[in-house]
């Protein structure tokens, strides 16, 4: 009997979990782990956040005139979900608690409503019962770190804040005849001390 799409996805997730667990090296001595910094993370590295272990699958950087944000694409060994660890130059850390990007509808908006927010430079998004207020926008380049000949991709970033949490909506430049493609990311600030780097690189 052929597997359904959901069953195939579950099998693939388990395969990824087993592979990540198999590749986990023996732990470094604690004194060496304490010298590692978030900025040293590379593909193949491992870290622990809030009692869960993650493998670094890739590195991205968002850079513009007023921003330089770093992202590590993470894969959780315990639940097989994808996450993003985000940090800025001053080592402020935020963890995306969602598996993948969110659609505009998931944050209480739509392409038409969001276009109005951009035009008026005011408005709110909502998620999990919280309201996120407009905080500003900027144009930046998204580039994959550590990949030879990786080409930067121009993106427009729109930020909305609620306490120590932030929603960042990214819209990549597309052909003028195509509808804009939006990705929303929920980021929640956390103390850098909650991130324990096990191995900086594979």
N, C-alpha and C positions, 0 to 999 in steps of 0.2 A: 504494500500500500504506500502510495506517495505521501510524503510529508506536506503539511500545509505550510503556507508562508510563515506563519507564526512559529510553527515547530522548527522550521529551518533556521529562523532567526535565533531561537533559543539554543539550538545545537551549536550555531556559530559562536554565540556568546560564551557558551561553556568551553568550546575549543580555545577561545582567546584567553579565558580565565586560566585554564590548565597550562597554556603556553607561558603566560606571564608568571605563574607560580613556579613552573619548572625553571625558568630563567633567573629567578631571584637568587642572587649570589649569597654566600655566607656573610653574616653581618660584619661591618667594620667595627673596630674597637670604639667605645663611646668617646674617647678623647679625640679620635679622628673625625667622628661624625659631627662633633661640636664645632669643628673648624669650617665645615661646609656652609655655603651661603646659597640662598635661593637663586641668585643670578648665575650660579654655576650649573644649574640644571640643564641637562641635555637629553636627547632621545636615548632611551634605554636605562635611564636613571630610575631610582625608586625613592619614595618618600611616604611618610605616615602622617595622616591628619585625623585628629579626633578618633584615634584607635582603629582607623582603617588604612590599608596599605594600597598605594597607587603606583602604577608604572607610567613613566613619561613616554608618551607616544610621539610627541613632536613639540616644537617651539615656534611661536609666532611673535611678531613685534608690530605694534601699532605706533607709527611715528608721524608727528605733524609739528606745526610751528609752536603749539602750546601744549603738546602732549607727547609722552613716550611711555607706552604701556606694554608690558611683557606678558605673554600668556604661555602656559604649559598645558598641552592637551594631555589629560590624565585618563587612565583606565583603572577602575577599581577592582582589585583582586577578589574582594568579598562578594560583590553583587553584580559584577560584569557591566557596570554603567560607565558612560563617558562623562567627564567633568572638565572644567577649566580652572586652573589656578592663575590668578591675575596679580601682578604686582607692578608698582611704579618705581621710579628711580630712588625714592626715599625709603624703599622697602615696605611701604604700606601694602598690605596683602588683602585680597578678596578672593573668595571661593564661590564659583558658580555651582549652586546646589541642584541645578537641573541637568538632565541628560540631554545635551544638545541644545540647539537654539529654539526659541519660542516664536510662534507666529504672532502677528499683530493682534489677532483676535484673542489670543491667550492672555494678553495684557490689556484687555478692555478697549481695543481700538479696531480700526479697519484702514485700508489704504486711503479711502476718501477722508475719513476723520483725521488720520495722521497727517495728510497733506495740509489740512487746515491748521493743525498745531504748528507745523513747520512755517507756514505763511505768517501766522500771528506771533510766533515765538512764545507761545504760552499754552497752558493746558496740562492735563494730567493723564497718566496711565494707571492701571490698577492690576494688582495681583495678590492672591492670597488674603483678600480683605483689606489690603493696604493701598493707599493712594500715593502715587509718585508724581511729584511736581516737576515741571520743566526746569532744567538747570543750565542749559546751553548746548551749543553744537560746535563742531569743528570738522575740518577736512583733514584726512590723514592717509597714510599708505600702510597697507597690511602686507607684510612680507614674511615668508617662512624662513626661519633661522636654521643654518647648517645644511641647507640644500643648495648644491652648486647650480648657478645660473637661475635661481629662483627670481621670478619677476614680481615686483611690487604691484599690488592692486589698490587702486584709489577707492577710498570709502568715505562716506559722510557719516559721522557719528553724532547721535542725539542722546543726551543724558537726562535722566529723570531721577530724583532722589527722594528717599523717605527714611529719615533717621540715618542709621549706618548702612542702609541698603541702597542699591542703585540699579536702575534698568538702563542698559545701553542698547539703543537701536542702531544697527549698522545697515547702511544702504550702499551697495556697490554701484559704481558707474556702469551703466548699460547703454545700449543703443537707444537713441531718442524715440525709436518706434516701438520699443519694448517697455512693458510696465516695470516700475522699480521693484527690486527684490529686497524685502526687509527681513532682518534677523534680529530678534530681541534676546538679550542675555540678562538674567537676573544675577546680580553680584552682591554678596553680603560680606562686609568687612569683618576681619578676624585678626586677633593678635598674631604677629609673626612667630611667636613662641609656640603656637599650636602646630606649626609645621616642622616635622623632624625629618631631615634629609638622611636617607639610609645610604644611597649611592648617587653621586651627582651625574654620572653618565655610565652607559653600558659598555 
